[in-house]
Amino acid sequence: MPIARVVSRWNNYVARSPLRKMGHTALVAATTSLVAKSMAFIKEVVVASIFGLSGALDIYLVAFVLIGVPINVLLNAVQTALITHLAGAGLSPQEETNRFVATSLMTLACLAVLLPIWLWVLPYALPWLASGFSIEKRQALEVALHWLIPYYFLTGFNLLGYGVLQAKVRYLANGLLPSATPIVIILVLLLVRGGHGDWKALAPALVIGRAIEGLLLLVTLYRHGNLALPHRLDIRGMNAIITPSLALLPGTAMLTISPVVEQAIAASMGEGSNAALAYGYKLPSALQGIIVTAVGITALPYFAKQLGQGESAYCLHSLNRLSLWLLVGSAALIFPFSFFSSDIVALLYQRGAFDSLATDRVAPVQFAYFMQIPFALVAMLGVKLLAALKLNWLTSAYMAIAVLLQALLAYELSVRYGTQGIAWAATLVSALLAAITFISAHLTLRKLSQ
């Protein structure tokens, strides 16, 4: 059969090189993630038609960002450390299960401690974080934060579960399961007809979707033998996860501040600014997310395994090749999208509550975020490799500097150029972070290879 011969030749070609194997798994990951990314984008189109650039959507978006701050600070660090450990330590299946269960319990306990502290601090910070909101709008924002508490814990567990799937190279489930949340949100909004544009329809839909997604993830982990109740909680060997997580925490904390600062600046610019910033980010984020899924989640286990086998020189070769492919390939991809940015916004969103004035506000933001994609992908690759090299302290330092610089640029550029200035700040800082992480990883690998 011709198809069988093509498949056989492809498998033989892939088997000749670890980098080709990574490319193959990246292709599988990207293909499977298309379902989730497509559903997420369809969800945004539905939300746009119902909410437009309304104040209700501003409330939901700011609440979504703020409730996620402790999650992003803690989980970005712990998930990275967990993936690196499971992929490179050569553990037995029982040891892997023990590490995952212990990590999950400890992380959820930390989230439970952080939540009341964060909810206590937020009312005092809201006059600065949502300075453009009226008193009634801030009060609604506080209510929305409490509505999203179940989402807070569900997301914490789900991220660790996806970390296990990525470490064990199970990209089919990792790509498909996230589609559950946007599907549920679409169904709920259509069922209640968007709650007449009220955020109180969006928040429960998000929680229900995340709960169903978590249930499917639990079943998947159990069927693959990655989830079981141990006879006793064995925390031996947890230092291999705790220590790198602590080293990453300063960087993830600063990285989490970035969207909060962006939302705070947008909130001071009048009603609909938060929504305009969010819509402008959606399509570039979806395109970037496909490539991130293809390369980002495969890069960390790949580099961790190669370095564990002492293949520093091959990792250097992989870094050079992948950086070139990502930079050139993504630049070629975004060119037509950038050129037709206004037409794309009108085609995707301009219906219902989303009018031509909204299109004019969103299109320049989207264009700026398109320009960020090549730099963001190379920066992501550099950060993953630095994590595999266990240079988490260096990653934290770079992230902290990048976030501080982005906050300053976002403020200055927003004064001059409005909402699109926030997006251009992100693009400029991504370019700087891409250069510095690539150089650092390159020099480290050259030294190890000598």
C-alpha positions as CSV (number, residue, x, y, z in Angstrom):
1,M,0.0,0.0,0.0
2,P,1.4,3.5,-0.9
3,I,0.2,5.0,2.4
4,A,1.9,2.2,4.4
5,R,5.2,2.8,2.5
6,V,5.0,6.5,3.2
7,V,4.4,5.9,6.9
8,S,7.2,3.4,7.0
9,R,9.7,5.7,5.3
10,W,8.6,8.6,7.6
11,N,9.1,6.4,10.7
12,N,12.6,5.4,9.4
13,Y,13.5,9.0,8.8
14,V,12.3,10.1,12.2
15,A,14.2,7.2,14.0
16,R,17.6,8.4,12.8
17,S,17.7,11.5,15.0
18,P,16.5,12.5,18.5
19,L,15.8,15.9,17.1
20,R,13.6,14.4,14.4
21,K,11.8,12.4,17.0
22,M,11.1,15.6,18.9
23,G,9.9,17.2,15.6
24,H,7.5,14.2,15.1
25,T,6.1,14.4,18.6
26,A,5.8,18.2,18.2
27,L,3.8,17.7,15.1
28,V,1.5,15.2,16.9
29,A,1.1,17.7,19.8
30,A,0.3,20.6,17.4
31,T,-2.3,18.5,15.5
32,T,-4.1,17.3,18.6
33,S,-4.0,20.8,20.2
34,L,-5.8,22.3,17.1
35,V,-9.1,21.0,18.4
36,A,-8.7,22.8,21.8
37,K,-7.3,25.9,20.2
38,S,-10.1,26.0,17.7
39,M,-12.8,25.5,20.3
40,A,-11.2,28.2,22.5
41,F,-11.3,30.7,19.6
42,I,-14.9,29.8,18.7
43,K,-15.7,30.5,22.3
44,E,-14.2,34.0,22.0
45,V,-16.2,34.7,18.9
46,V,-19.4,33.7,20.8
47,V,-18.4,35.9,23.7
48,A,-17.6,38.9,21.4
49,S,-21.1,38.7,19.8
50,I,-22.8,38.7,23.2
51,F,-20.6,41.1,25.2
52,G,-18.8,43.3,22.7
53,L,-16.5,45.7,24.6
54,S,-18.9,46.0,27.6
55,G,-18.1,46.8,31.2
56,A,-19.4,43.4,32.2
57,L,-16.6,41.7,30.1
58,D,-14.1,44.1,31.7
59,I,-15.2,42.8,35.1
60,Y,-14.8,39.1,34.1
61,L,-11.4,39.6,32.5
62,V,-9.9,41.5,35.4
63,A,-11.3,38.9,37.9
64,F,-10.0,36.1,35.7
65,V,-6.5,37.6,35.8
66,L,-6.5,38.5,39.5
67,I,-7.7,35.1,40.8
68,G,-5.0,33.5,38.7
69,V,-2.1,35.4,40.2
70,P,-1.3,32.8,43.0
71,I,-1.9,29.9,40.5
72,N,0.5,31.4,38.0
73,V,3.2,32.2,40.5
74,L,3.2,28.7,42.1
75,L,2.2,26.4,39.3
76,N,4.5,27.8,36.6
77,A,7.4,27.0,38.9
78,V,6.2,23.6,40.2
79,Q,5.0,22.3,36.9
80,T,8.3,23.1,35.2
81,A,10.2,21.4,38.0
82,L,7.9,18.4,38.0
83,I,8.2,17.9,34.2
84,T,12.0,18.2,34.4
85,H,12.2,15.7,37.2
86,L,9.8,13.1,35.7
87,A,11.4,13.3,32.2
88,G,15.1,13.1,33.3
89,A,15.3,11.2,36.6
90,G,14.6,7.7,35.3
91,L,12.1,6.9,38.0
92,S,10.0,3.7,38.3
93,P,6.2,4.0,37.7
94,Q,5.5,3.8,41.4
95,E,8.0,6.5,42.2
96,E,6.5,8.7,39.5
97,T,3.0,8.2,41.0
98,N,4.3,9.0,44.5
99,R,6.0,12.2,43.2
100,F,2.9,13.4,41.4
101,V,0.5,12.7,44.3
102,A,2.9,14.3,46.8
103,T,3.4,17.3,44.6
104,S,-0.3,17.7,44.0
105,L,-1.2,17.6,47.7
106,M,1.6,20.0,48.7
107,T,0.7,22.4,45.9
108,L,-3.0,22.4,46.6
109,A,-2.2,23.0,50.3
110,C,-0.1,26.0,49.4
111,L,-2.8,27.4,47.2
112,A,-5.3,27.0,50.1
113,V,-3.0,29.0,52.3
114,L,-2.4,31.7,49.7
115,L,-6.0,32.2,48.7
116,P,-7.4,34.0,51.8
117,I,-4.3,36.1,52.0
118,W,-4.7,37.2,48.4
119,L,-8.4,37.9,48.8
120,W,-7.7,40.0,51.9
121,V,-5.1,42.0,50.0
122,L,-7.0,42.6,46.8
123,P,-9.8,45.1,48.1
124,Y,-7.0,47.4,49.2
125,A,-5.2,47.1,45.9
126,L,-8.3,47.5,43.6
127,P,-8.3,51.3,43.6
128,W,-4.9,51.1,41.8
129,L,-5.5,47.9,39.9
130,A,-8.9,49.0,38.6
131,S,-8.6,52.8,38.8
132,G,-10.9,53.4,35.9
133,F,-13.7,51.3,37.4
134,S,-16.6,52.9,39.2
135,I,-17.4,51.9,42.8
136,E,-20.2,49.7,41.6
137,K,-17.9,48.0,39.1
138,R,-15.2,47.4,41.7
139,Q,-17.8,45.8,44.0
140,A,-19.0,43.6,41.2
141,L,-15.3,42.7,40.6
142,E,-14.9,41.5,44.2
143,V,-18.0,39.3,43.9
144,A,-16.7,37.8,40.6
145,L,-13.4,37.0,42.4
146,H,-15.3,34.9,44.9
147,W,-17.3,33.2,42.2
148,L,-14.1,32.0,40.6
149,I,-12.6,30.3,43.7
150,P,-13.5,26.8,42.5
151,Y,-11.8,27.6,39.2
152,Y,-8.7,28.5,41.3
153,F,-8.3,25.0,42.8
154,L,-9.4,23.1,39.7
155,T,-6.8,24.9,37.6
156,G,-4.1,24.2,40.1
157,F,-4.6,20.4,39.9
158,N,-5.2,20.4,36.2
159,L,-1.9,22.1,35.4
160,L,0.0,19.5,37.4
161,G,-1.9,16.7,35.7
162,Y,-1.0,18.1,32.3
163,G,2.6,18.3,33.5
164,V,2.6,14.5,34.0
165,L,1.2,13.9,30.5
166,Q,3.9,16.2,29.0
167,A,6.7,14.5,30.9
168,K,5.5,11.1,29.7
169,V,5.1,12.2,26.1
170,R,1.3,11.7,26.1
171,Y,0.5,14.6,23.8
172,L,-2.8,13.2,22.4
173,A,-4.6,13.6,25.7
174,N,-2.7,16.7,26.6
175,G,-3.9,18.4,23.4
176,L,-7.5,17.2,23.4
177,L,-8.6,17.5,27.0
178,P,-8.4,21.3,27.2
179,S,-11.2,21.6,24.6
180,A,-13.7,20.6,27.3
181,T,-13.7,24.0,29.0
182,P,-14.5,26.2,25.9
183,I,-17.1,23.7,24.7
184,V,-18.9,23.9,28.0
185,I,-18.7,27.7,28.1
186,I,-20.2,27.9,24.6
187,L,-23.1,25.6,25.5
188,V,-23.8,27.4,28.8
189,L,-23.8,30.9,27.1
190,L,-26.1,29.6,24.3
191,L,-28.4,27.9,26.8
192,V,-28.8,31.0,28.9
193,R,-28.5,33.3,25.9
194,G,-25.4,34.9,27.4
195,G,-27.2,36.0,30.6
196,H,-28.1,39.2,28.6
197,G,-24.4,40.2,28.6
198,D,-23.9,39.6,32.3
199,W,-20.5,38.3,33.7
200,K,-22.6,36.0,36.0
201,A,-23.2,33.8,33.0
202,L,-19.4,33.6,32.1
203,A,-18.0,32.8,35.6
204,P,-20.1,29.7,36.4
205,A,-19.6,28.4,32.8
206,L,-15.8,28.6,33.3
207,V,-16.0,26.8,36.6
208,I,-18.2,24.0,35.2
209,G,-16.0,23.6,32.1
210,R,-12.8,23.4,34.3
211,A,-14.5,20.8,36.5
212,I,-15.4,18.6,33.6
213,E,-11.9,19.0,32.1
214,G,-10.4,18.0,35.5
215,L,-12.6,14.9,35.7
216,L,-11.5,13.8,32.2
217,L,-7.9,14.4,33.2
218,L,-8.3,12.3,36.4
219,V,-9.7,9.4,34.3
220,T,-6.8,9.7,31.8
221,L,-4.1,9.7,34.5
222,Y,-5.7,6.7,36.2
223,R,-5.9,4.7,33.0
224,H,-2.3,5.4,32.3
225,G,-1.2,4.4,35.8
226,N,-0.2,7.9,36.9
227,L,-2.8,8.2,39.6
228,A,-3.2,6.0,42.5
229,L,-3.6,6.3,46.3
230,P,-0.3,5.3,47.8
231,H,-0.3,3.2,51.0
232,R,1.5,6.1,52.6
233,L,2.6,9.5,51.4
234,D,6.3,9.1,50.5
235,I,8.0,12.5,50.3
236,R,11.5,11.2,49.9
237,G,13.1,12.7,46.8
238,M,10.8,15.7,46.8
239,N,13.8,18.0,47.2
240,A,14.4,17.4,43.5
241,I,11.1,19.2,42.8
242,I,11.0,21.7,45.8
243,T,14.4,23.2,45.3
244,P,14.1,24.1,41.6
245,S,10.5,25.3,42.2
246,L,11.8,27.7,44.9
247,A,14.5,28.9,42.5
248,L,11.8,29.6,39.8
249,L,9.3,31.4,42.1
250,P,10.9,34.9,41.9
251,G,10.7,34.7,38.1
252,T,7.2,33.3,37.9
253,A,6.1,35.9,40.5
254,M,7.4,38.7,38.3
255,L,6.0,37.0,35.2
256,T,2.5,36.8,36.8
257,I,2.7,40.5,37.6
258,S,2.9,41.4,33.9
259,P,-0.8,40.7,32.9
260,V,-1.9,42.3,36.1
261,V,0.0,45.5,35.2
262,E,-1.4,45.4,31.7
263,Q,-5.0,45.0,32.9
264,A,-4.4,47.8,35.5
265,I,-3.1,50.2,32.8
266,A,-6.0,49.3,30.5
267,A,-8.6,49.7,33.3
268,S,-7.4,53.3,33.7
269,M,-8.1,54.0,30.1
270,G,-11.9,53.9,30.1
271,E,-14.6,51.3,29.6
272,G,-13.9,48.5,27.0
273,S,-10.1,49.0,27.1
274,N,-9.6,45.7,29.0
275,A,-11.8,43.9,26.5
276,A,-10.0,45.6,23.5
277,L,-6.7,44.4,24.9
278,A,-8.0,40.9,25.4
279,Y,-9.6,40.6,21.9
280,G,-6.4,41.9,20.3
281,Y,-4.5,39.2,22.0
282,K,-6.8,36.3,21.2
283,L,-5.9,35.3,17.6
284,P,-2.1,35.9,18.0
285,S,-2.3,33.9,21.2
286,A,-4.1,31.1,19.5
287,L,-1.5,30.9,16.7
288,Q,1.3,31.2,19.1
289,G,-0.3,28.6,21.4
290,I,-0.3,26.0,18.6
291,I,3.4,26.4,18.1
292,V,4.0,26.6,21.9
293,T,2.1,23.3,22.2
294,A,4.1,21.8,19.4
295,V,7.5,22.9,20.7
296,G,7.2,24.3,24.2
297,I,5.8,21.3,25.9
298,T,8.1,18.9,24.0
299,A,11.2,21.0,24.4
300,L,11.6,20.7,28.2
301,P,11.3,16.8,28.4
302,Y,13.5,16.6,25.3
303,F,16.3,18.7,26.6
304,A,16.1,17.2,30.1
305,K,16.4,13.7,28.7
306,Q,19.3,14.6,26.4
307,L,21.2,16.4,29.2
308,G,20.6,13.5,31.5
309,Q,22.4,11.4,28.9
310,G,25.3,13.8,28.7
311,E,24.4,15.0,25.1
312,S,25.4,18.6,25.6
313,A,26.8,19.1,22.1
314,Y,23.6,17.7,20.5
315,C,21.5,20.0,22.7
316,L,23.5,22.9,21.3
317,H,22.9,21.7,17.8
318,S,19.2,21.3,18.6
319,L,19.0,24.9,20.1
320,N,20.5,26.4,17.0
321,R,18.3,24.5,14.6
322,L,15.1,25.0,16.5
323,S,15.7,28.7,17.1
324,L,16.2,29.3,13.4
325,W,13.1,27.3,12.4
326,L,10.9,29.1,15.0
327,L,12.1,32.6,14.1
328,V,11.9,32.2,10.3
329,G,8.8,29.9,10.2
330,S,6.7,32.1,12.6
331,A,7.8,35.3,10.8
332,A,6.6,33.8,7.5
333,L,3.3,32.7,9.2
334,I,2.4,36.0,10.7
335,F,3.1,38.3,7.7
336,P,-0.3,37.8,6.0
337,F,-2.1,37.9,9.3
338,S,-0.5,41.2,10.2
339,F,-1.2,42.7,6.8
340,F,-4.9,42.0,7.0
341,S,-5.3,42.6,10.7
342,S,-8.3,44.9,10.4
343,D,-10.1,42.6,8.0
344,I,-9.5,39.7,10.3
345,V,-11.0,41.5,13.3
346,A,-14.0,42.5,11.3
347,L,-14.5,39.0,9.9
348,L,-14.2,37.2,13.3
349,Y,-15.8,39.6,15.7
350,Q,-17.9,42.3,14.0
351,R,-21.4,41.2,14.8
352,G,-24.0,41.7,17.5
353,A,-22.6,43.9,20.2
354,F,-19.2,44.2,18.5
355,D,-19.4,47.1,16.1
356,S,-17.1,48.9,13.6
357,L,-15.8,51.2,16.3
358,A,-14.7,48.2,18.3
359,T,-12.9,46.8,15.3
360,D,-11.0,50.1,15.0
361,R,-9.9,49.8,18.6
362,V,-8.9,46.1,18.5
363,A,-7.1,45.8,15.1
364,P,-3.9,47.9,16.1
365,V,-3.6,45.8,19.3
366,Q,-3.9,42.6,17.3
367,F,-1.2,43.8,14.9
368,A,1.3,44.5,17.7
369,Y,0.7,41.1,19.2
370,F,1.2,39.4,15.9
371,M,4.7,41.0,15.8
372,Q,5.5,39.5,19.2
373,I,5.0,35.9,18.1
374,P,8.5,35.1,16.6
375,F,10.3,36.6,19.6
376,A,8.0,35.0,22.2
377,L,8.6,31.5,20.7
378,V,12.4,31.8,20.7
379,A,12.3,33.2,24.3
380,M,10.1,30.3,25.3
381,L,12.6,27.9,23.9
382,G,15.5,29.6,25.7
383,V,13.6,29.5,29.0
384,K,12.8,25.8,28.6
385,L,16.4,25.0,27.9
386,L,17.7,27.0,30.9
387,A,15.2,25.1,33.1
388,A,16.5,21.8,31.7
389,L,20.0,23.0,32.5
390,K,18.8,23.7,36.1
391,L,19.7,27.4,35.8
392,N,16.4,28.4,37.3
393,W,17.9,31.3,39.3
394,L,19.1,32.8,36.0
395,T,15.7,32.3,34.5
396,S,14.1,34.1,37.5
397,A,16.5,37.0,37.1
398,Y,15.8,37.4,33.4
399,M,12.0,37.3,34.0
400,A,12.2,39.8,36.8
401,I,14.1,42.3,34.6
402,A,11.8,41.7,31.6
403,V,8.6,42.3,33.6
404,L,9.9,45.5,35.2
405,L,11.0,46.8,31.8
406,Q,7.7,45.8,30.2
407,A,5.7,47.6,33.0
408,L,7.6,50.8,32.4
409,L,7.3,50.6,28.6
410,A,3.6,49.7,28.8
411,Y,2.9,52.8,30.9
412,E,5.0,55.1,28.7
413,L,3.7,53.8,25.4
414,S,0.1,53.6,26.5
415,V,0.2,57.3,27.3
416,R,1.3,58.0,23.8
417,Y,-0.5,55.3,21.8
418,G,-3.3,54.0,23.9
419,T,-4.1,50.4,24.3
420,Q,-1.9,49.3,21.4
421,G,1.1,50.8,23.3
422,I,0.7,48.0,25.9
423,A,0.9,45.4,23.2
424,W,4.0,47.0,21.6
425,A,5.7,47.0,25.1
426,A,5.2,43.2,25.3
427,T,6.6,42.8,21.8
428,L,9.8,44.8,22.5
429,V,10.5,43.0,25.7
430,S,9.9,39.6,24.1
431,A,12.6,40.4,21.5
432,L,15.1,41.3,24.3
433,L,14.2,38.2,26.3
434,A,14.6,36.0,23.2
435,A,18.1,37.3,22.6
436,I,19.4,37.1,26.2
437,T,18.0,33.6,26.9
438,F,19.3,32.2,23.6
439,I,22.8,33.7,24.2
440,S,22.9,32.3,27.8
441,A,21.8,28.8,26.8
442,H,24.2,28.8,23.9
443,L,27.2,29.8,25.9
444,T,26.3,27.3,28.7
445,L,26.0,24.4,26.3
446,R,29.2,25.4,24.5
447,K,31.0,25.3,27.8
448,L,29.5,21.9,28.7
449,S,30.4,20.5,25.3
450,Q,34.1,21.3,25.5
